[in-house]
Amino acid sequence: FAMSEHDKHKQKLMSPIVDMKAKVSSLGATVFFLQRKEYADTMVKPSKPSDSKPQVNNVKKQATIDPRYAYQQWNVGKKNKLRLRKDRIFGVDGYKVYNDKRGGGLPLHAAANSSTAAANNNTNTVHRAQRDINTIHKIEIMENDPRSFIISWIEGGDTNNNMNNNGSNREPLQHYLNNIEYGCETVEDCRDIVNKIKYILANPLPQDKQAR
């Protein structure tokens, strides 16, 4: 048995535990508590397993994009057929290469895949805003300038309208290579662009997925 804390202090005792042989009348206490004593070899019953099922994280994992296919863009200088340099933004993702004047509205890949209204707000007025990356025949850093690279684009091929005005079949255009030179701001930018495109060409993404 154990007496209350009040009685323990009242009787000036060190412990509230009552000797089983002591007479209650001699203790001067009025309230006692039944206390179970546990020994070192006391068997402890295992607790019952909880019936509740473990919580399942219902948050769906978001698909992650391999950074080697993720969109990136750089400032470049593009040389036209007259060897005149034009400042451009050069963008690359797993499927396409983007081309825009600097200071355009939307990011290149966003404008290309946005609604018509949003795309109209973009200031892109270049002749060809994007190309499929698989139309690159070859890309190399120029030997005489480590900040410049050259792309051999595959041009021509089948036309969308294969009928002449007189209704006869139009001969498909022949493929040819169009070499375009690009200059980067740094050697590192040039190397990053070339390495990224070479990796994507060597490890193409499936056509039924998007790398945005």
Backbone hydrogen bonds in HBPLUS format (Angstrom, degrees):
<---DONOR---> <-ACCEPTOR-->    atom                        ^
c    i                          cat <-CA-CA->   ^        H-A-AA   ^      H-
h    n   atom  resd res      DA  || num        DHA   H-A  angle D-A-AA Bond
n    s   type  num  typ     dist DA aas  dist angle  dist       angle   num
A0018-VAL N   A0001-PHE O   2.87 MM  17  5.37 175.1  1.88 142.8 142.9     1
A0002-ALA N   A0033-PHE O   2.83 MM  31  5.06 142.9  1.97 141.8 152.4     2
A0033-PHE N   A0002-ALA O   2.59 MM  31  5.06 152.2  1.67 150.9 161.1     3
A0003-MET N   A0016-PRO O   2.86 MM  13  5.19 159.4  1.91 145.2 146.8     4
A0008-LYS N   A0004-SER O   2.98 MM   4  6.25 152.5  2.05 147.0 155.5     5
A0009-HIS N   A0005-GLU O   3.08 MM   4  6.31 164.3  2.10 150.3 152.3     6
A0010-LYS N   A0006-HIS O   2.95 MM   4  6.13 148.9  2.05 141.3 151.2     7
A0011-GLN N   A0007-ASP O   2.87 MM   4  6.01 153.9  1.94 149.6 154.2     8
A0013-LEU N   A0008-LYS O   2.98 MM   5  5.30 171.7  1.99 154.0 156.2     9
A0012-LYS N   A0009-HIS O   3.15 MM   3  4.76 148.5  2.25  90.6 100.0    10
A0022-ALA N   A0019-ASP O   3.06 MM   3  5.35 154.4  2.12 108.6 116.7    11
A0026-SER N   A0023-LYS O   3.05 MM   3  5.46 142.7  2.20 106.3 116.8    12
A0027-LEU N   A0024-VAL O   3.12 MM   3  5.39 158.2  2.16 108.8 115.5    13
A0042-THR N   A0039-TYR O   3.04 MM   3  5.19 163.2  2.07 112.9 114.8    14
A0069-TYR N   A0066-ASP O   2.79 MM   3  5.61 163.7  1.81 129.9 135.0    15
A0094-GLY N   A0069-TYR O   3.05 MM  25  4.44 118.3  2.44 151.7 138.1    16
A0072-GLN N   A0092-VAL O   2.95 MM  20  5.51 148.4  2.05 148.6 158.5    17
A0092-VAL N   A0072-GLN O   2.82 MM  20  5.51 157.8  1.87 161.9 168.5    18
A0074-TRP N   A0090-PHE O   2.91 MM  16  5.28 149.7  2.00 136.4 145.4    19
A0090-PHE N   A0074-TRP O   2.82 MM  16  5.28 169.6  1.83 162.5 164.8    20
A0076-VAL N   A0088-ARG O   2.93 MM  12  5.37 175.4  1.93 153.5 155.1    21
A0088-ARG N   A0076-VAL O   2.87 MM  12  5.37 173.8  1.87 155.9 155.0    22
A0077-GLY N   A0183-GLY O   2.72 MM 106  4.85 147.3  1.82 139.8 150.0    23
A0183-GLY N   A0077-GLY O   2.75 MM 106  4.85 157.3  1.80 140.1 148.2    24
A0078-LYS N   A0086-LYS O   2.78 MM   8  5.14 164.2  1.81 153.3 148.3    25
A0086-LYS N   A0078-LYS O   2.75 MM   8  5.14 153.3  1.82 138.6 147.5    26
A0079-LYS N   A0181-GLU O   3.05 MM 102  5.60 173.9  2.05 162.7 163.0    27
A0080-ASN N   A0084-LEU O   3.00 MM   4  5.52 159.8  2.05 145.9 147.3    28
A0083-ARG N   A0080-ASN O   2.91 MM   3  5.15 157.2  1.96 115.3 118.1    29
A0089-ILE N   A0100-ASP O   2.75 MM  11  5.19 156.1  1.81 150.0 155.7    30
A0100-ASP N   A0089-ILE O   3.21 MM  11  5.19 143.3  2.36 140.0 147.1    31
A0091-GLY N   A0098-TYR O   3.00 MM   7  4.63 165.4  2.03 125.5 130.3    32
A0098-TYR N   A0091-GLY O   2.71 MM   7  4.63 163.5  1.73 131.6 137.4    33
A0093-ASP N   A0096-LYS O   3.07 MM   3  5.63 160.4  2.11 162.6 163.7    34
A0133-ILE N   A0095-TYR O   2.81 MM  38  5.50 176.6  1.81 138.5 137.4    35
A0097-VAL N   A0131-ARG O   2.86 MM  34  5.31 157.3  1.91 154.7 161.6    36
A0131-ARG N   A0097-VAL O   2.87 MM  34  5.31 147.5  1.98 150.2 160.3    37
A0099-ASN N   A0129-ALA O   2.77 MM  30  4.83 159.5  1.81 139.9 138.5    38
A0110-ALA N   A0107-PRO O   3.05 MM   3  5.25 118.2  2.45 102.4 118.4    39
A0111-ALA N   A0107-PRO O   2.86 MM   4  6.05 162.8  1.89 167.6 172.7    40
A0112-ALA N   A0108-LEU O   3.07 MM   4  6.24 155.1  2.14 147.6 154.6    41
A0113-ASN N   A0110-ALA O   3.26 MM   3  5.30 136.4  2.46  96.1 107.3    42
A0119-ALA N   A0115-SER O   2.90 MM   4  6.10 160.9  1.94 154.4 160.5    43
A0120-ASN N   A0116-THR O   2.95 MM   4  6.10 143.8  2.08 145.5 154.3    44
A0121-ASN N   A0118-ALA O   3.09 MM   3  5.39 144.1  2.23 103.5 113.7    45
A0122-ASN N   A0119-ALA O   3.05 MM   3  5.36 156.5  2.11 107.3 114.8    46
A0135-THR N   A0132-ASP O   3.04 MM   3  5.65 162.1  2.07 117.6 120.9    47
A0136-ILE N   A0133-ILE O   3.20 MM   3  5.80 154.6  2.27 117.0 118.7    48
A0154-ILE N   A0135-THR O   2.72 MM  19  5.13 164.5  1.75 163.4 166.7    49
A0137-HIS N   A0152-SER O   2.76 MM  15  5.38 159.4  1.80 169.3 175.4    50
A0152-SER N   A0138-LYS O   2.82 MM  14  5.13 167.2  1.83 154.7 157.7    51
A0140-GLU N   A0150-ILE O   3.15 MM  10  5.65 156.1  2.21 149.9 156.9    52
A0150-ILE N   A0140-GLU O   2.90 MM  10  5.65 158.3  1.95 161.7 167.4    53
A0142-MET N   A0148-SER O   2.96 MM   6  5.75 169.0  1.97 138.7 142.3    54
A0145-ASP N   A0142-MET O   3.28 MM   3  5.39 155.5  2.34 102.6 109.9    55
A0148-SER N   A0145-ASP O   3.09 MM   3  5.57 165.8  2.11 122.3 123.8    56
A0184-CYS N   A0147-ARG O   2.73 MM  37  5.32 167.7  1.74 161.6 166.1    57
A0149-PHE N   A0182-TYR O   2.89 MM  33  5.46 155.0  1.96 154.1 162.4    58
A0182-TYR N   A0149-PHE O   2.84 MM  33  5.46 169.3  1.85 172.2 174.0    59
A0151-ILE N   A0180-ILE O   2.96 MM  29  5.45 163.6  1.99 156.7 157.9    60
A0180-ILE N   A0151-ILE O   2.95 MM  29  5.45 161.0  1.98 153.7 158.7    61
A0153-TRP N   A0178-ASN O   2.91 MM  25  5.03 167.2  1.93 138.9 134.7    62
A0178-ASN N   A0153-TRP O   2.83 MM  25  5.03 158.8  1.87 144.3 151.6    63
A0155-GLU N   A0176-TYR O   2.78 MM  21  5.32 177.1  1.78 173.0 172.0    64
A0176-TYR N   A0155-GLU O   3.14 MM  21  5.32 149.1  2.24 126.5 131.7    65
A0157-GLY N   A0173-LEU O   3.21 MM  16  4.76 129.3  2.48  96.7 107.8    66
A0173-LEU N   A0157-GLY O   3.13 MM  16  4.76 121.5  2.49 138.0 129.2    67
A0170-ARG N   A0162-ASN O   2.76 MM   8  4.95 171.6  1.77 132.8 131.2    68
A0164-ASN N   A0168-SER O   2.77 MM   4  5.37 173.8  1.77 167.5 169.6    69
A0167-GLY N   A0164-ASN O   2.99 MM   3  5.28 161.0  2.03 113.0 116.7    70
A0190-CYS N   A0186-THR O   3.27 MM   4  6.53 162.0  2.30 144.6 148.8    71
A0191-ARG N   A0187-VAL O   3.00 MM   4  6.26 161.7  2.04 150.7 155.5    72
A0192-ASP N   A0188-GLU O   2.88 MM   4  6.06 157.4  1.93 150.2 156.7    73
A0193-ILE N   A0189-ASP O   3.00 MM   4  6.20 163.2  2.03 154.3 157.7    74
A0194-VAL N   A0190-CYS O   3.13 MM   4  6.31 174.7  2.13 153.0 154.6    75
A0195-ASN N   A0191-ARG O   2.95 MM   4  5.99 165.8  1.97 149.8 154.4    76
A0196-LYS N   A0192-ASP O   2.96 MM   4  5.98 157.2  2.01 144.2 150.8    77
A0197-ILE N   A0193-ILE O   3.02 MM   4  6.23 173.6  2.03 158.4 159.5    78
A0198-LYS N   A0194-VAL O   2.95 MM   4  6.04 161.7  1.98 149.4 155.3    79
A0199-TYR N   A0195-ASN O   2.99 MM   4  6.09 155.2  2.06 143.4 149.8    80
A0200-ILE N   A0196-LYS O   3.05 MM   4  6.34 164.4  2.07 153.4 157.1    81
A0201-LEU N   A0197-ILE O   2.94 MM   4  6.12 161.6  1.97 153.3 158.3    82
A0202-ALA N   A0198-LYS O   3.02 MM   4  6.16 149.6  2.11 142.6 150.6    83
A0203-ASN N   A0199-TYR O   2.84 MM   4  5.97 130.7  2.08 143.1 157.4    84
A0209-LYS N   A0206-PRO O   3.42 MM   3  5.99 163.2  2.45 119.0 119.3    85
